[in-house]
């Protein structure tokens, strides 16, 4: 994937590892296959994106000389549950905590190569993933469809469900821009004020 992208578009300056899957199960019902399925996408997928991108960026050499940018950027997807776990989302939470740790370690190792590594942590977003969480967590917690999303959205200080554009503004508008050139090793919340750090 990285090689094809570079062949078609030129030097790699930004990698966003955005894939993610949620699983809604109480921990005592989770199987090893469940763990493998979630961690394969949410952690191993991010790890592979980070490391393949970093190898390519290092091979390209100095970012200013190779691509006219101050630093290369790698960005991964965490979640608010990577800051505060939610019941019945334990394996998903663990995978997103792992992304935060990976992001910090990778940032330390990549800094000498002028590569920043950060992550973003969305909250309750109006997406298909949250439709699934709303329905399945609602069944576990005895809520009708739509009520679980409302319960968690009401926890946001700004009082609404996030839209995909809110997340895109942080990722594409800040983390991918030169405005974040001196930011590394951070996981930035974009949740409307559910989790405060």
Buried (B, 14 or more C-beta within 10 A) or exposed (E): EBEEBBEEEEBBBBBBBBEBBBBBBEEEEBEEEBBEBBBEBBBBBBBEBBBBBBEBBBEBEEBEEBBEBEBBBBBBBBBBBBBEBBEBBBBBBBBBBBBBEBBBEBBEEBBEBBBBBBBBBBBBBBBEBBEBBBBBBBBBEEBEEEBBBBBBBEBBEEEEBBEEEBBEEBBBEBBBEEEBBEBBBBBBBBBBEBBEE
